[in-house]
Amino acid sequence: MTEDLVILGSGGLAQEYAWLVEEINDDRRRFNLLGFLDDNAERVGREYIGYPVLGALDTAARYPRAGFISGVGDPRARRLTVEKVAGFNPRWVSLVSPTVRLHSSHAIGHGVMIGRYADLTVGCRLGDHVMLNIHSVLGHAVEVGDFSVVSPNVTVNGEASIGRLCYIGANAFVRNVRVGDGATVGAGSVVTRDVPPDCVVAGVPARVLHEGKPGHVLTRVPDEEV
Ligand SMILES: CC(C)(COP(=O)(O)OP(=O)(O)OC[C@H]1O[C@@H](n2cnc3c(N)ncnc32)[C@H](O)[C@@H]1OP(=O)(O)O)[C@@H](O)C(=O)NCCC(=O)NCCS
């Protein structure tokens, strides 16, 4: 039996989530993807990669039997989408690529996305609404807090800890350090020391670029695309 699914957001990443749903269904038909919900009125009624934007987030109650997942890339905006529909008591669904092998020692929250060829070793703990994008690698006992986003090709050393609402840019390497809540790690960085909360670090080795800038992700896409 298939279950209805609705994706929050309709930008590029949400569309990638829709593609992941197709990939999961190719393996074993699990989901009937109804479409996206998005608060950008200009997107409502349009179709993206073949799926409609059904309405704004506050129409979530129209789909009482559906599972939900947020496909928004900015961790804070992702949390906002989750908070906006929380009143409807949604059932959060996780999407895990069939290419991923998960060991029984992992603890994985709800609303989590794990993309193609991501590789988790053993004993990892992922909070709620976490995203591990394609080809990311987590060593043993890595922790990733709620709403955090791990971009493609990131490698996280065993026993590293990534806080809540963090954004780890593509191709970064994070040694066995602690990345504070709300921190951003620049693309291609090598993080060799603990990262304070709400900081932006970048470079090899990573140095602080900005302090006190929570959610400074700067993927340079317009708001409606996040
Ligand atoms: C780290 C980041 C958030 C900084 O953005 P920003 O604050 O706008 O930074 P700027 O572009 O103004 O650059 C500030 C300085 O940092 C340097 N810098 C920026 N990003 C860097 C990075 N990833 N590594 C090394 N240096 C970097 C710039 O060269 C610049 O140096 P300068 O002052 O000597 O000229 C951003 O560059 C980044 O890496 N975002 C992640 C993107 C990503 O991985 N997306 C994944 C899509 S799947």
The ligand as a Gaussian input file, in Angstrom:
#p B3LYP/6-31G(d) Opt

LIG

0 1
 C       31.146000      30.385000       3.828000
 C       30.048000      31.186000       3.144000
 C       28.722000      30.984000       3.879000
 C       30.514000      32.628000       3.255000
 O       29.665000      33.455000       2.538000
 P       29.851000      35.075000       2.640000
 O       29.763000      35.488000       4.060000
 O       28.928000      35.679000       1.649000
 O       31.334000      35.247000       2.214000
 P       31.907000      36.150000       1.036000
 O       31.590000      35.523000      -0.275000
 O       31.533000      37.582000       1.294000
 O       33.465000      35.982000       1.295000
 C       34.122000      36.506000       2.445000
 C       35.561000      36.024000       2.377000
 O       35.583000      34.623000       2.694000
 C       36.144000      33.876000       1.608000
 N       35.349000      32.641000       1.488000
 C       33.998000      32.540000       1.280000
 N       33.629000      31.253000       1.250000
 C       34.757000      30.542000       1.432000
 C       35.008000      29.146000       1.489000
 N       34.027000      28.263000       1.364000
 N       36.286000      28.743000       1.713000
 C       37.285000      29.644000       1.821000
 N       37.110000      30.972000       1.795000
 C       35.855000      31.421000       1.589000
 C       35.983000      34.782000       0.389000
 O       36.958000      34.454000      -0.587000
 C       36.202000      36.145000       1.004000
 O       37.582000      36.330000       1.222000
 P       38.236000      37.806000       1.072000
 O       37.566000      38.653000       2.131000
 O       39.681000      37.559000       1.318000
 O       37.912000      38.255000      -0.302000
 C       29.827000      30.764000       1.649000
 O       30.914000      31.200000       0.834000
 C       29.732000      29.247000       1.479000
 O       30.743000      28.508000       1.380000
 N       28.459000      28.739000       1.470000
 C       28.159000      27.326000       1.337000
 C       27.622000      27.049000      -0.076000
 C       27.377000      25.560000      -0.268000
 O       28.181000      24.709000       0.062000
 N       26.221000      25.232000      -0.800000
 C       25.861000      23.843000      -0.982000
 C       24.928000      23.735000      -2.136000
 S       24.492000      22.060000      -2.389000

